[in-house]
């Protein structure tokens, strides 16, 4: 059974829900701090997952199917605002290939199919829902989240595998206990929030720059360029856009990730990992 999201406006996120999202962000911060380290997440795996899951309509499809449960192809199209059938079919094929979607052939003469999420898909949908709420109410969450969200050091003694399980457990519990609420103006605004976040992550050098600053601390332009191998023009554009989004700030001659940017990394990094790791 999927989450039950309301499309009406609701009261602000309560303290219990905020604490669960803060705990999920702490676990995500641990994963971010250990990316590429011995025993930590593989950057190549995270990159492959990000290129898939942050494509347009993938997060939205997960969120709708997680919120409303199994449905027909045309029902999903309508829920996504009338997305072209060919485009949606391609995204659904990708979701099925990644083990996140299952198709159930319905009896009858017509070739009707009901679309639903696998258990892995449901876990990813819960994480997506948590991301939507976190981005909708990030200011409040940033004020209450623990130091792991604001500092590059990982939570002491928390390994990467355990951190990912903790992220999954927190977001699943959040979705189960708070799934009756919707983003402030309803599900449609939540989808728009997910899309805006996805656009930031998929642009060339944006996610990589955020990650470099989250893990290494403030860096000069030349330091970022050396770490990423990016060209001057492309990196300049990425830093300009991230500054406009208030994810990066420049102090003196160095660039630093902001609290909001660090929160994006903490909540956003586990999602492509979950999309790529079939054993997650």
C-alpha positions as CSV (number, residue, x, y, z in Angstrom):
1,X,0.0,0.0,0.0
2,X,1.4,3.4,-1.0
3,X,1.6,6.5,1.1
4,X,-1.5,8.6,1.4
5,X,-0.6,12.2,0.6
6,X,-3.1,14.9,1.0
7,X,-3.4,17.6,-1.7
8,X,-4.7,20.2,0.8
9,X,-2.6,22.6,2.8
10,X,-1.7,21.3,6.3
11,X,-0.2,22.5,9.5
12,X,3.6,22.9,9.8
13,X,5.8,19.9,10.3
14,X,5.7,18.8,13.9
15,X,8.8,18.3,16.2
16,X,8.8,14.5,15.8
17,X,8.8,14.7,12.0
18,X,11.5,17.3,12.0
19,X,13.6,15.2,14.3
20,X,13.3,12.2,12.0
21,X,14.3,14.3,9.0
22,X,17.2,15.7,11.0
23,X,18.4,12.2,11.8
24,X,18.1,11.1,8.2
25,X,20.2,14.2,7.2
26,X,22.8,13.2,9.8
27,X,23.1,9.8,8.2
28,X,23.3,11.3,4.8
29,X,26.1,13.6,6.0
30,X,28.1,10.6,7.2
31,X,27.7,9.0,3.7
32,X,28.8,12.3,2.1
33,X,31.9,12.6,4.4
34,X,33.0,9.0,3.5
35,X,32.3,9.1,-0.2
36,X,35.4,7.6,-1.9
37,X,37.1,6.7,1.3
38,X,38.1,3.1,2.1
39,X,34.9,1.3,3.0
40,X,32.8,4.3,1.9
41,X,30.4,4.7,-1.0
42,X,31.9,4.5,-4.5
43,X,31.7,7.8,-6.3
44,X,31.2,6.0,-9.6
45,X,28.1,4.2,-8.2
46,X,26.7,7.5,-6.8
47,X,27.4,9.2,-10.1
48,X,25.5,6.5,-12.1
49,X,22.6,6.6,-9.7
50,X,22.5,10.4,-9.9
51,X,22.4,10.4,-13.7
52,X,19.5,8.1,-13.6
53,X,17.3,9.1,-10.7
54,X,17.7,12.9,-11.1
55,X,16.5,12.8,-14.7
56,X,13.2,14.6,-15.2
57,X,10.1,12.7,-14.2
58,X,11.9,9.9,-12.4
59,X,11.6,11.4,-8.9
60,X,8.1,12.6,-9.7
61,X,7.0,9.1,-10.8
62,X,8.4,7.6,-7.7
63,X,6.7,10.2,-5.5
64,X,3.3,9.7,-7.2
65,X,3.4,5.9,-7.2
66,X,4.6,5.9,-3.6
67,X,1.9,8.4,-2.6
68,X,-1.1,6.9,-4.4
69,X,-0.2,3.3,-4.8
70,X,-0.5,1.1,-7.9
71,X,-2.3,2.7,-10.8
72,X,-2.7,2.4,-14.6
73,X,-0.5,4.0,-17.2
74,X,-3.0,6.8,-18.1
75,X,-3.7,7.5,-14.4
76,X,0.0,8.1,-13.8
77,X,0.2,10.3,-16.9
78,X,-2.6,12.5,-15.6
79,X,-1.0,12.7,-12.2
80,X,2.2,13.9,-13.8
81,X,0.3,16.7,-15.7
82,X,-0.2,14.9,-19.0
83,X,3.3,13.8,-19.7
84,X,3.7,12.4,-23.3
85,X,3.1,8.7,-23.3
86,X,6.4,7.9,-25.1
87,X,8.4,9.8,-22.5
88,X,6.7,8.2,-19.6
89,X,7.1,4.7,-21.1
90,X,10.8,5.3,-21.4
91,X,11.1,6.4,-17.7
92,X,9.0,3.4,-16.6
93,X,11.3,1.1,-18.5
94,X,14.3,2.6,-16.7
95,X,12.6,2.2,-13.3
96,X,11.8,-1.4,-14.0
97,X,15.4,-2.0,-15.2
98,X,16.7,-0.7,-11.9
99,X,14.4,-3.0,-10.0
100,X,12.2,-0.2,-8.7
101,X,8.9,-0.8,-10.7
102,X,6.8,-3.8,-11.4
103,X,4.1,-4.3,-13.9
104,X,1.0,-6.4,-13.2
105,X,-1.0,-7.6,-16.3
106,X,-4.7,-7.3,-15.6
107,X,-7.2,-9.9,-16.8
108,X,-9.4,-9.1,-19.7
109,X,-9.3,-8.7,-23.4
110,X,-7.6,-5.3,-23.3
111,X,-3.8,-5.2,-22.6
112,X,-4.1,-3.3,-19.4
113,X,-1.2,-3.1,-16.9
114,X,-1.1,-1.8,-13.4
115,X,2.1,-0.1,-12.3
116,X,3.4,-0.4,-8.8
117,X,6.7,-0.1,-6.9
118,X,8.8,-2.9,-5.7
119,X,10.0,-3.0,-2.0
120,X,13.2,-1.2,-3.2
121,X,11.1,1.3,-5.1
122,X,8.9,2.0,-2.0
123,X,12.1,2.7,0.0
124,X,13.3,5.1,-2.6
125,X,9.8,6.7,-2.8
126,X,9.9,7.3,1.0
127,X,13.4,8.9,0.6
128,X,12.1,11.1,-2.2
129,X,9.1,12.1,-0.1
130,X,11.4,13.0,2.8
131,X,13.6,15.0,0.4
132,X,10.5,17.0,-0.8
133,X,9.4,17.8,2.7
134,X,13.0,18.6,3.8
135,X,13.5,21.0,0.8
136,X,10.1,22.6,1.5
137,X,10.9,23.3,5.2
138,X,14.7,23.4,5.0
139,X,15.1,26.6,7.1
140,X,13.4,25.1,10.1
141,X,15.2,21.8,9.7
142,X,18.6,23.5,9.4
143,X,18.0,25.2,12.7
144,X,17.3,21.9,14.5
145,X,19.5,19.4,12.7
146,X,22.6,18.1,14.5
147,X,26.2,19.3,13.8
148,X,26.7,16.4,11.3
149,X,24.6,18.4,8.8
150,X,26.7,21.5,9.2
151,X,30.2,20.0,9.5
152,X,32.1,17.7,7.2
153,X,33.1,15.2,9.9
154,X,31.0,12.0,9.9
155,X,29.0,10.9,12.9
156,X,31.5,9.1,15.2
157,X,31.5,5.3,14.8
158,X,28.8,5.2,12.2
159,X,29.9,3.1,9.1
160,X,28.7,3.8,5.6
161,X,26.5,0.7,5.4
162,X,25.0,1.4,8.8
163,X,24.5,5.1,7.8
164,X,22.6,4.1,4.6
165,X,20.4,1.7,6.6
166,X,19.8,4.5,9.1
167,X,18.8,6.9,6.3
168,X,16.4,4.3,4.9
169,X,14.9,3.5,8.3
170,X,14.3,7.2,9.2
171,X,12.8,8.2,5.8
172,X,10.5,5.1,5.9
173,X,9.4,5.9,9.4
174,X,8.8,9.5,8.4
175,X,6.7,8.5,5.4
176,X,4.7,6.0,7.4
177,X,4.0,8.4,10.3
178,X,3.7,11.7,8.4
179,X,2.5,10.5,5.0
180,X,-0.9,12.0,5.6
181,X,0.6,15.5,5.3
182,X,1.6,17.1,2.0
183,X,4.1,19.9,1.2
184,X,2.8,23.3,2.2
185,X,0.6,23.9,-0.9
186,X,0.0,20.2,-1.8
187,X,1.5,17.4,-3.8
188,X,1.9,19.5,-6.9
189,X,4.3,21.9,-5.1
190,X,6.2,18.9,-3.7
191,X,6.7,17.6,-7.3
192,X,8.0,21.1,-8.3
193,X,10.4,21.1,-5.3
194,X,11.8,17.7,-6.3
195,X,12.2,18.9,-9.9
196,X,14.1,22.0,-8.8
197,X,16.5,20.0,-6.7
198,X,17.0,17.5,-9.5
199,X,17.9,20.2,-12.0
200,X,20.6,21.5,-9.6
201,X,22.1,18.0,-9.2
202,X,22.2,16.9,-12.9
203,X,23.9,20.0,-14.3
204,X,27.5,19.3,-15.1
205,X,29.8,20.1,-12.2
206,X,27.0,21.3,-9.9
207,X,26.7,18.2,-7.8
208,X,30.5,17.5,-8.0
209,X,31.3,21.0,-6.8
210,X,28.9,20.8,-3.8
211,X,30.4,17.4,-2.9
212,X,34.0,18.7,-3.1
213,X,33.2,21.6,-0.9
214,X,31.2,19.5,1.6
215,X,34.0,16.9,2.0
216,X,37.1,19.1,1.7
217,X,35.9,22.4,3.2
218,X,36.5,25.8,1.7
219,X,38.6,25.8,-1.5
220,X,39.9,28.3,-3.9
221,X,38.8,28.2,-7.6
222,X,42.1,26.5,-8.5
223,X,41.6,23.9,-5.8
224,X,38.1,23.0,-7.0
225,X,39.4,22.8,-10.6
226,X,42.2,20.5,-9.6
227,X,39.9,18.1,-7.7
228,X,37.3,17.9,-10.4
229,X,39.3,18.4,-13.6
230,X,36.7,20.9,-14.8
231,X,37.4,23.6,-17.3
232,X,37.5,27.3,-16.2
233,X,34.4,28.4,-18.1
234,X,32.3,25.4,-17.0
235,X,33.3,25.7,-13.4
236,X,32.7,29.4,-13.3
237,X,29.2,28.9,-14.5
238,X,28.6,26.2,-11.9
239,X,29.9,28.3,-9.1
240,X,27.8,31.3,-10.3
241,X,24.6,29.2,-10.4
242,X,25.3,27.6,-7.0
243,X,25.9,31.0,-5.5
244,X,22.6,32.3,-6.9
245,X,20.9,29.3,-5.3
246,X,22.6,30.1,-2.0
247,X,24.2,26.7,-1.9
248,X,27.8,28.2,-2.1
249,X,29.2,31.4,-0.8
250,X,32.6,33.1,-1.4
251,X,34.5,34.4,1.6
252,X,37.9,36.0,1.0
253,X,39.4,34.1,-1.9
254,X,37.8,30.7,-1.2
255,X,34.4,29.1,-1.9
256,X,32.5,27.4,0.9
257,X,29.3,25.3,0.9
258,X,26.5,26.9,2.9
259,X,24.3,25.2,5.4
260,X,21.6,24.9,2.8
261,X,24.0,23.4,0.3
262,X,25.3,20.9,2.9
263,X,21.7,19.9,3.7
264,X,21.1,19.3,0.0
265,X,24.1,17.0,-0.2
266,X,23.1,15.2,3.0
267,X,19.5,14.6,1.9
268,X,20.2,14.1,-1.8
269,X,23.3,11.8,-1.9
270,X,21.6,8.7,-0.4
271,X,18.9,8.7,-3.1
272,X,21.2,7.9,-6.1
273,X,23.0,5.3,-3.9
274,X,19.7,3.6,-3.2
275,X,18.8,3.7,-6.9
276,X,22.1,2.0,-7.8
277,X,22.7,-0.5,-5.0
278,X,20.3,-3.4,-5.7
279,X,21.1,-4.8,-2.3
280,X,20.1,-1.6,-0.4
